[in-house]
Structure formats: C-alpha cells, structure tokens
C-alpha cells in the first residue's frame, strides 16, 4: 500500500512513518498540503495532520486529493479537532497524542469507510 503522510511536526512524522514502514507500506512524506498536491505519485491512504502550514488544512487537502482518487482512504490526526466538522466525510479521526495501535485502528476505519 502506498501512503502519503502529511505532517509538519518532525517527531510525529518520524513515529508515524516508522510504524507504517514496519507494517510493510511505502510511505511518501511531505510537510504541507502544497507539497502533497505537487507529488506525482498515487496514494491508497492519506495520513495527514488537520492543522497544516499554508492555506489548506488536512480536510481540504483530502477533498482535493479525492477529486483525483475517489477511493483514497483518509486519516486526520489532530490535537484539537471537533468531529462535528466532519459531517458527511468518509475519514477516520486520530486524536493526538496516540499509540501505535490507535494509528492502525484509524487506518482500518478509514479503509472500511471508503469501501462502504
């Protein structure tokens, strides 16, 4: 599985990338939405912080990427996110801080949500 990881916190990005690579997934990491949109690869899963530097937040990034790939599974990570902001969105929310198992459960939820 190809994962696009968008996280500007270097420590969080390192932890997430390590967990995903240990699961056998290919991970492309960028720090902001603009770099994610500029990437010429195709992802099966987007793992993104909700609060990103620049104009787009993680949810807006997910919507833009889904215009190109409607089957993109999405995990939104955030330390200060209101789930009410997700009305009608097929995404999994992962509150920060989190443990490895919570990350993997959120990925399963995101993949199941896109199949539903």
N, CA and C atoms as an extended XYZ file, in Angstrom:
348
Properties=species:S:1:pos:R:3:atomname:S:1:resname:S:1:resid:I:1 pbc="F F F"
N         0.855       -1.182        0.000 N   UNK     1
C         0.000        0.000        0.000 CA  UNK     1
C         0.892        1.233        0.000 C   UNK     1
N         0.514        2.218       -0.785 N   UNK     2
C         1.237        3.491       -0.865 CA  UNK     2
C         0.545        4.505        0.040 C   UNK     2
N         1.311        5.102        0.952 N   UNK     3
C         0.784        6.057        1.919 CA  UNK     3
C         1.405        7.423        1.675 C   UNK     3
N         0.563        8.448        1.666 N   UNK     4
C         1.026        9.834        1.635 CA  UNK     4
C         0.864       10.375        3.042 C   UNK     4
N         1.977       10.729        3.676 N   UNK     5
C         1.995       11.250        5.034 CA  UNK     5
C         2.271       12.745        4.980 C   UNK     5
N         1.342       13.538        5.525 N   UNK     6
C         1.488       14.995        5.530 CA  UNK     6
C         1.490       15.453        6.985 C   UNK     6
N         2.655       15.831        7.463 N   UNK     7
C         2.825       16.221        8.865 CA  UNK     7
C         4.027       17.153        8.977 C   UNK     7
N         3.812       18.327        9.589 N   UNK     8
C         4.904       19.293        9.720 CA  UNK     8
C         5.699       19.125       11.011 C   UNK     8
N         5.204       18.344       11.948 N   UNK     9
C         5.936       18.060       13.184 CA  UNK     9
C         6.870       16.879       12.911 C   UNK     9
N         8.170       17.153       12.920 N   UNK    10
C         9.161       16.149       12.541 CA  UNK    10
C         9.083       14.905       13.425 C   UNK    10
N         8.890       15.087       14.722 N   UNK    11
C         8.841       13.949       15.643 CA  UNK    11
C         7.631       13.059       15.368 C   UNK    11
N         6.469       13.667       15.173 N   UNK    12
C         5.255       12.894       14.876 CA  UNK    12
C         5.409       12.178       13.538 C   UNK    12
N         5.931       12.881       12.539 N   UNK    13
C         6.119       12.282       11.217 CA  UNK    13
C         7.036       11.065       11.286 C   UNK    13
N         8.100       11.165       12.066 N   UNK    14
C         9.040       10.048       12.192 CA  UNK    14
C         8.368        8.828       12.817 C   UNK    14
N         7.587        9.044       13.864 N   UNK    15
C         6.891        7.932       14.525 CA  UNK    15
C         5.900        7.278       13.566 C   UNK    15
N         5.076        8.086       12.916 N   UNK    16
C         4.064        7.543       12.001 CA  UNK    16
C         4.730        6.799       10.847 C   UNK    16
N         5.739        7.410       10.260 N   UNK    17
C         6.431        6.782        9.126 CA  UNK    17
C         7.047        5.446        9.535 C   UNK    17
N         7.662        5.401       10.706 N   UNK    18
C         8.277        4.163       11.190 CA  UNK    18
C         7.238        3.061       11.377 C   UNK    18
N         6.110        3.397       11.997 N   UNK    19
C         5.042        2.409       12.204 CA  UNK    19
C         4.542        1.879       10.865 C   UNK    19
N         4.288        2.768        9.928 N   UNK    20
C         3.745        2.356        8.632 CA  UNK    20
C         4.740        1.510        7.844 C   UNK    20
N         6.010        1.895        7.891 N   UNK    21
C         7.021        1.107        7.179 CA  UNK    21
C         7.178       -0.278        7.797 C   UNK    21
N         7.057       -0.375        9.107 N   UNK    22
C         7.137       -1.688        9.763 CA  UNK    22
C         5.957       -2.576        9.384 C   UNK    22
N         4.856       -1.956        8.989 N   UNK    23
C         3.697       -2.712        8.507 CA  UNK    23
C         3.879       -3.136        7.048 C   UNK    23
N         4.976       -2.688        6.433 N   UNK    24
C         5.278       -3.071        5.060 CA  UNK    24
C         4.769       -2.112        4.003 C   UNK    24
N         4.342       -0.925        4.411 N   UNK    25
C         3.793        0.029        3.468 CA  UNK    25
C         4.854        1.016        2.991 C   UNK    25
N         4.716        1.461        1.750 N   UNK    26
C         5.581        2.501        1.195 CA  UNK    26
C         5.035        3.847        1.635 C   UNK    26
N         5.901        4.707        2.163 N   UNK    27
C         5.468        5.992        2.704 CA  UNK    27
C         6.196        7.126        1.997 C   UNK    27
N         5.415        8.062        1.469 N   UNK    28
C         5.967        9.305        0.925 CA  UNK    28
C         5.577       10.406        1.901 C   UNK    28
N         6.571       11.090        2.451 N   UNK    29
C         6.330       12.093        3.491 CA  UNK    29
C         6.589       13.497        2.968 C   UNK    29
N         5.635       14.400        3.268 N   UNK    30
C         5.791       15.825        2.968 CA  UNK    30
C         5.322       16.622        4.179 C   UNK    30
N         5.647       17.925        4.193 N   UNK    31
C         5.342       18.750        5.362 CA  UNK    31
C         4.101       19.613        5.230 C   UNK    31
N         3.558       19.779        4.017 N   UNK    32
C         2.393       20.649        3.873 CA  UNK    32
C         1.522       20.214        2.700 C   UNK    32
N         0.349       20.828        2.612 N   UNK    33
C        -0.628       20.461        1.584 CA  UNK    33
C        -0.118       20.753        0.180 C   UNK    33
N         0.589       21.856        0.025 N   UNK    34
C         1.090       22.218       -1.297 CA  UNK    34
C         2.044       21.148       -1.830 C   UNK    34
N         2.934       20.657       -0.971 N   UNK    35
C         3.859       19.598       -1.383 CA  UNK    35
C         3.103       18.304       -1.679 C   UNK    35
N         2.063       18.030       -0.917 N   UNK    36
C         1.253       16.836       -1.158 CA  UNK    36
C         0.578       16.909       -2.524 C   UNK    36
N         0.043       18.069       -2.856 N   UNK    37
C        -0.629       18.238       -4.149 CA  UNK    37
C         0.362       18.201       -5.310 C   UNK    37
N         1.597       18.613       -5.058 N   UNK    38
C         2.617       18.630       -6.106 CA  UNK    38
C         3.213       17.239       -6.356 C   UNK    38
N         3.042       16.325       -5.401 N   UNK    39
C         3.598       14.981       -5.548 CA  UNK    39
C         2.941       14.282       -6.727 C   UNK    39
N         3.739       13.615       -7.546 N   UNK    40
C         3.194       12.983       -8.748 CA  UNK    40
C         2.873       11.500       -8.557 C   UNK    40
N         2.922       11.018       -7.328 N   UNK    41
C         2.585        9.626       -7.049 CA  UNK    41
C         1.101        9.441       -6.803 C   UNK    41
N         0.710        8.191       -6.608 N   UNK    42
C        -0.675        7.855       -6.300 CA  UNK    42
C        -0.713        7.121       -4.966 C   UNK    42
N        -1.529        7.607       -4.052 N   UNK    43
C        -1.618        7.005       -2.723 CA  UNK    43
C        -2.924        6.236       -2.565 C   UNK    43
N        -2.856        5.186       -1.757 N   UNK    44
C        -4.045        4.447       -1.344 CA  UNK    44
C        -4.595        5.012       -0.042 C   UNK    44
N        -3.695        5.647        0.728 N   UNK    45
C        -4.032        6.155        2.051 CA  UNK    45
C        -3.358        7.500        2.271 C   UNK    45
N        -4.128        8.456        2.778 N   UNK    46
C        -3.602        9.753        3.204 CA  UNK    46
C        -3.661        9.793        4.721 C   UNK    46
N        -2.516       10.000        5.354 N   UNK    47
C        -2.449       10.230        6.795 CA  UNK    47
C        -1.946       11.653        6.947 C   UNK    47
N        -2.807       12.538        7.455 N   UNK    48
C        -2.461       13.951        7.491 CA  UNK    48
C        -2.850       14.602        8.804 C   UNK    48
N        -2.040       15.565        9.193 N   UNK    49
C        -2.408       16.419       10.307 CA  UNK    49
C        -3.561       17.300        9.830 C   UNK    49
N        -4.466       17.639       10.729 N   UNK    50
C        -5.544       18.554       10.353 CA  UNK    50
C        -5.004       19.969       10.206 C   UNK    50
N        -4.186       20.395       11.157 N   UNK    51
C        -3.623       21.748       11.136 CA  UNK    51
C        -2.289       21.734       10.404 C   UNK    51
N        -2.304       22.230        9.183 N   UNK    52
C        -1.108       22.260        8.354 CA  UNK    52
C        -0.681       23.698        8.091 C   UNK    52
N         0.613       23.918        7.867 N   UNK    53
C         1.038       25.258        7.466 CA  UNK    53
C         0.501       25.568        6.070 C   UNK    53
N         0.257       26.827        5.801 N   UNK    54
C        -0.249       27.208        4.487 CA  UNK    54
C        -1.749       27.422        4.492 C   UNK    54
N        -2.322       27.430        3.310 N   UNK    55
C        -3.730       27.779        3.117 CA  UNK    55
C        -4.677       26.621        3.430 C   UNK    55
N        -4.311       25.413        3.040 N   UNK    56
C        -5.207       24.262        3.175 CA  UNK    56
C        -4.978       23.511        4.476 C   UNK    56
N        -6.075       23.110        5.127 N   UNK    57
C        -5.949       22.203        6.268 CA  UNK    57
C        -6.037       20.765        5.746 C   UNK    57
N        -5.911       19.805        6.643 N   UNK    58
C        -5.909       18.408        6.237 CA  UNK    58
C        -7.197       17.949        5.581 C   UNK    58
N        -8.333       18.453        6.043 N   UNK    59
C        -9.614       18.068        5.461 CA  UNK    59
C        -9.764       18.613        4.042 C   UNK    59
N        -9.387       19.862        3.838 N   UNK    60
C        -9.450       20.435        2.487 CA  UNK    60
C        -8.483       19.721        1.548 C   UNK    60
N        -7.320       19.355        2.069 N   UNK    61
C        -6.365       18.582        1.270 CA  UNK    61
C        -6.984       17.251        0.857 C   UNK    61
N        -7.607       16.568        1.789 N   UNK    62
C        -8.236       15.282        1.483 CA  UNK    62
C        -9.290       15.435        0.388 C   UNK    62
N       -10.096       16.469        0.480 N   UNK    63
C       -11.124       16.699       -0.548 CA  UNK    63
C       -10.496       16.907       -1.918 C   UNK    63
N        -9.418       17.692       -1.979 N   UNK    64
C        -8.749       17.941       -3.268 CA  UNK    64
C        -8.151       16.653       -3.834 C   UNK    64
N        -7.506       15.870       -2.977 N   UNK    65
C        -6.902       14.624       -3.450 CA  UNK    65
C        -7.959       13.616       -3.878 C   UNK    65
N        -9.111       13.647       -3.240 N   UNK    66
C       -10.189       12.731       -3.631 CA  UNK    66
C       -10.821       13.119       -4.968 C   UNK    66
N       -10.613       14.335       -5.409 N   UNK    67
C       -11.068       14.705       -6.756 CA  UNK    67
C       -10.307       13.889       -7.797 C   UNK    67
N        -9.072       13.504       -7.475 N   UNK    68
C        -8.237       12.705       -8.375 CA  UNK    68
C        -8.360       11.209       -8.095 C   UNK    68
N        -8.678       10.851       -6.846 N   UNK    69
C        -8.762        9.452       -6.436 CA  UNK    69
C        -9.893        9.300       -5.421 C   UNK    69
N       -11.062        8.960       -5.892 N   UNK    70
C       -12.245        8.870       -5.027 CA  UNK    70
C       -12.128        7.758       -3.987 C   UNK    70
N       -11.230        6.810       -4.193 N   UNK    71
C       -11.077        5.690       -3.270 CA  UNK    71
C        -9.952        5.901       -2.258 C   UNK    71
N        -9.493        7.128       -2.111 N   UNK    72
C        -8.424        7.445       -1.167 CA  UNK    72
C        -8.945        7.347        0.263 C   UNK    72
N        -8.357        6.469        1.059 N   UNK    73
C        -8.689        6.376        2.484 CA  UNK    73
C        -7.956        7.503        3.207 C   UNK    73
N        -8.609        8.098        4.224 N   UNK    74
C        -8.044        9.276        4.885 CA  UNK    74
C        -8.087        9.129        6.401 C   UNK    74
N        -6.937        9.407        7.031 N   UNK    75
C        -6.839        9.517        8.484 CA  UNK    75
C        -6.406       10.943        8.797 C   UNK    75
N        -7.237       11.650        9.578 N   UNK    76
C        -6.915       13.009       10.027 CA  UNK    76
C        -6.409       12.942       11.461 C   UNK    76
N        -5.199       13.436       11.677 N   UNK    77
C        -4.627       13.491       13.019 CA  UNK    77
C        -4.769       14.915       13.541 C   UNK    77
N        -5.120       15.045       14.823 N   UNK    78
C        -5.205       16.382       15.392 CA  UNK    78
C        -5.261       16.335       16.905 C   UNK    78
N        -4.684       17.351       17.511 N   UNK    79
C        -4.767       17.501       18.949 CA  UNK    79
C        -5.930       18.366       19.375 C   UNK    79
N        -6.548       19.053       18.426 N   UNK    80
C        -7.639       19.988       18.763 CA  UNK    80
C        -8.681       20.043       17.655 C   UNK    80
N        -9.306       18.907       17.414 N   UNK    81
C       -10.239       18.801       16.299 CA  UNK    81
C       -11.627       18.469       16.805 C   UNK    81
N       -12.630       19.107       16.243 N   UNK    82
C       -14.031       18.837       16.573 CA  UNK    82
C       -14.598       17.892       15.516 C   UNK    82
N       -15.040       16.706       15.931 N   UNK    83
C       -15.556       15.743       14.959 CA  UNK    83
C       -16.795       16.257       14.241 C   UNK    83
N       -17.478       17.239       14.800 N   UNK    84
C       -18.631       17.828       14.137 CA  UNK    84
C       -18.278       18.488       12.819 C   UNK    84
N       -17.001       18.780       12.621 N   UNK    85
C       -16.542       19.381       11.369 CA  UNK    85
C       -16.559       18.374       10.225 C   UNK    85
N       -16.805       17.119       10.520 N   UNK    86
C       -16.706       16.063        9.517 CA  UNK    86
C       -18.042       15.578        8.989 C   UNK    86
N       -19.076       16.347        9.152 N   UNK    87
C       -20.396       15.927        8.689 CA  UNK    87
C       -20.316       15.455        7.234 C   UNK    87
N       -20.660       14.195        7.007 N   UNK    88
C       -20.704       13.659        5.655 CA  UNK    88
C       -19.364       13.256        5.073 C   UNK    88
N       -18.292       13.322        5.847 N   UNK    89
C       -16.965       12.970        5.344 CA  UNK    89
C       -16.641       11.517        5.689 C   UNK    89
N       -16.031       10.804        4.762 N   UNK    90
C       -15.597        9.421        4.996 CA  UNK    90
C       -14.126        9.427        5.389 C   UNK    90
N       -13.868        9.832        6.619 N   UNK    91
C       -12.500        9.885        7.131 CA  UNK    91
C       -12.476        9.330        8.551 C   UNK    91
N       -11.301        8.908        8.982 N   UNK    92
C       -11.101        8.490       10.367 CA  UNK    92
C       -10.331        9.594       11.077 C   UNK    92
N       -10.709        9.864       12.324 N   UNK    93
C       -10.031       10.889       13.120 CA  UNK    93
C        -9.152       10.197       14.153 C   UNK    93
N        -7.914       10.654       14.248 N   UNK    94
C        -6.958       10.108       15.202 CA  UNK    94
C        -6.506       11.233       16.126 C   UNK    94
N        -7.034       11.271       17.360 N   UNK    95
C        -6.634       12.324       18.296 CA  UNK    95
C        -5.172       12.170       18.711 C   UNK    95
N        -4.473       13.298       18.745 N   UNK    96
C        -3.092       13.314       19.247 CA  UNK    96
C        -3.121       13.619       20.734 C   UNK    96
N        -2.230       13.075       21.506 N   UNK    97
C        -1.244       12.042       21.158 CA  UNK    97
C        -1.921       10.680       21.012 C   UNK    97
N        -1.244        9.769       20.338 N   UNK    98
C        -1.826        8.455       20.094 CA  UNK    98
C        -0.761        7.374       20.206 C   UNK    98
N        -1.236        6.155       20.343 N   UNK    99
C        -0.350        4.985       20.389 CA  UNK    99
C        -0.408        4.266       19.042 C   UNK    99
N         0.547        3.400       18.834 N   UNK   100
C         0.668        2.647       17.588 CA  UNK   100
C        -0.642        1.942       17.230 C   UNK   100
N        -1.241        1.255       18.195 N   UNK   101
C        -2.480        0.515       17.917 CA  UNK   101
C        -3.610        1.441       17.493 C   UNK   101
N        -3.675        2.637       18.087 N   UNK   102
C        -4.718        3.596       17.699 CA  UNK   102
C        -4.520        4.044       16.256 C   UNK   102
N        -3.279        4.237       15.842 N   UNK   103
C        -2.986        4.602       14.450 CA  UNK   103
C        -3.452        3.498       13.509 C   UNK   103
N        -3.117        2.264       13.827 N   UNK   104
C        -3.507        1.149       12.962 CA  UNK   104
C        -5.021        0.955       12.930 C   UNK   104
N        -5.690        1.168       14.053 N   UNK   105
C        -7.156        1.085       14.085 CA  UNK   105
C        -7.782        2.190       13.235 C   UNK   105
N        -7.220        3.397       13.300 N   UNK   106
C        -7.736        4.506       12.490 CA  UNK   106
C        -7.567        4.211       11.002 C   UNK   106
N        -6.458        3.596       10.644 N   UNK   107
C        -6.238        3.225        9.240 CA  UNK   107
C        -7.283        2.206        8.801 C   UNK   107
N        -7.551        1.218        9.632 N   UNK   108
C        -8.600        0.238        9.308 CA  UNK   108
C        -9.955        0.919        9.142 C   UNK   108
N       -10.282        1.854       10.042 N   UNK   109
C       -11.548        2.591        9.945 CA  UNK   109
C       -11.618        3.377        8.641 C   UNK   109
N       -10.532        4.034        8.280 N   UNK   110
C       -10.511        4.835        7.051 CA  UNK   110
C       -10.701        3.957        5.824 C   UNK   110
N       -10.038        2.828        5.805 N   UNK   111
C       -10.157        1.920        4.660 CA  UNK   111
C       -11.562        1.328        4.576 C   UNK   111
N       -12.154        1.003        5.716 N   UNK   112
C       -13.524        0.479        5.729 CA  UNK   112
C       -14.536        1.547        5.331 C   UNK   112
N       -14.307        2.789        5.742 N   UNK   113
C       -15.232        3.883        5.413 CA  UNK   113
C       -15.285        4.128        3.913 C   UNK   113
N       -14.172        3.994        3.249 N   UNK   114
C       -14.138        4.266        1.810 CA  UNK   114
C       -14.788        3.125        1.025 C   UNK   114
N       -14.805        1.931        1.609 N   UNK   115
C       -15.438        0.778        0.952 CA  UNK   115
C       -16.949        0.778        1.123 C   UNK   115
N       -17.425        1.486        2.149 N   UNK   116
C       -18.862        1.478        2.471 CA  UNK   116
C       -19.685        2.251        1.468 C   UNK   116
